[in-house]
Amino acid sequence: MPSKSKPLSAKELAAYEAKRDLAAELLQSVREMKAGQVSVVSSPVTEARKKTGLSQSQFAALMGVSVRTLQGWEQGRKQPSGAARTLLAIASTNPKAVLAVAGHK
């Protein structure tokens, strides 16, 4: 795999791709999954949302953000702000309280 420190030029990328055996890489990935060598990492934001039982669109509306922003938080591409972090902490520790304030259940 190429270094992630700097982007490859078009020529370097073409040379790297020409050497790859995608079928072998895929097969190796499947073997690793079957052997339990791969784990799914769940973010604290995803865990907080799942504890409420809400979908991404419902939870995003509750948080007052777009679904895209929520997805960025869940995937670790973005970090929630102070107020959002506080609400997420409450949702994680006491999902019923967040749902009650939001008018759910």
C-alpha positions in Angstrom: 0.0 0.0 0.0 1.3 3.5 -0.8 2.3 5.9 1.9 -0.4 8.3 3.0 2.0 11.2 3.6 1.6 12.7 0.2 -0.7 12.1 -2.8 0.6 10.0 -5.6 1.1 11.4 -9.0 -1.1 10.0 -11.8 1.9 8.0 -13.0 2.6 6.6 -9.5 -1.0 5.8 -8.9 -1.2 3.9 -12.3 1.9 1.9 -11.4 0.5 1.1 -8.0 -2.9 0.0 -9.4 -1.2 -2.1 -12.1 0.5 -4.2 -9.4 -2.6 -4.8 -7.3 -4.5 -8.1 -7.3 -7.9 -7.0 -6.2 -9.3 -10.5 -6.1 -6.5 -11.6 -3.7 -7.0 -8.5 -1.5 -10.7 -9.2 -1.3 -10.2 -12.9 -0.5 -7.7 -12.0 2.2 -10.2 -9.5 3.7 -12.9 -12.2 3.8 -10.5 -14.7 5.4 -9.6 -12.0 8.1 -13.3 -11.4 8.7 -14.1 -15.1 9.1 -11.1 -15.5 11.4 -12.4 -12.7 13.6 -9.4 -10.5 12.9 -11.6 -7.6 11.8 -13.9 -5.8 14.1 -16.5 -3.1 13.5 -15.8 0.0 15.4 -18.8 2.0 16.6 -18.5 5.6 17.5 -19.9 7.1 20.7 -22.3 9.1 18.6 -23.6 6.0 16.9 -24.0 4.3 20.3 -25.9 7.3 21.7 -28.3 7.3 18.7 -28.8 3.6 19.0 -29.7 3.8 22.7 -32.5 6.2 21.7 -33.8 3.8 19.1 -34.0 6.6 16.6 -33.0 6.5 12.9 -30.3 8.8 11.6 -32.9 11.2 10.2 -34.9 11.2 13.5 -31.8 11.7 15.7 -30.4 14.4 13.4 -33.7 16.3 13.7 -33.6 15.9 17.5 -30.1 17.2 17.6 -30.9 20.1 15.2 -28.4 19.1 12.6 -28.5 17.7 9.1 -28.3 13.9 8.5 -25.0 14.6 6.7 -23.6 16.2 9.8 -24.7 13.4 12.0 -23.2 10.9 9.5 -19.9 12.9 9.7 -20.0 12.6 13.5 -20.8 8.9 13.4 -18.0 8.2 10.9 -15.5 10.3 12.8 -15.0 12.8 10.0 -16.4 15.7 12.1 -16.6 16.4 15.8 -19.8 17.7 17.5 -19.6 21.2 19.1 -19.9 21.8 22.9 -23.7 21.9 23.1 -24.1 18.9 20.8 -21.5 16.9 22.9 -23.5 17.6 26.0 -26.7 16.4 24.5 -24.9 13.3 23.1 -23.6 12.5 26.6 -27.1 12.8 28.0 -28.5 10.7 25.2 -25.9 8.1 25.9 -26.4 7.9 29.7 -30.1 8.6 29.8 -31.8 8.1 26.4 -35.3 8.3 27.9 -34.6 11.8 29.2 -33.7 13.0 25.7 -36.7 11.3 24.2 -39.0 12.8 26.8 -37.8 16.3 26.2 -38.0 15.8 22.5 -41.6 14.6 22.8 -40.9 10.9 21.9 -42.5 8.2 24.0 
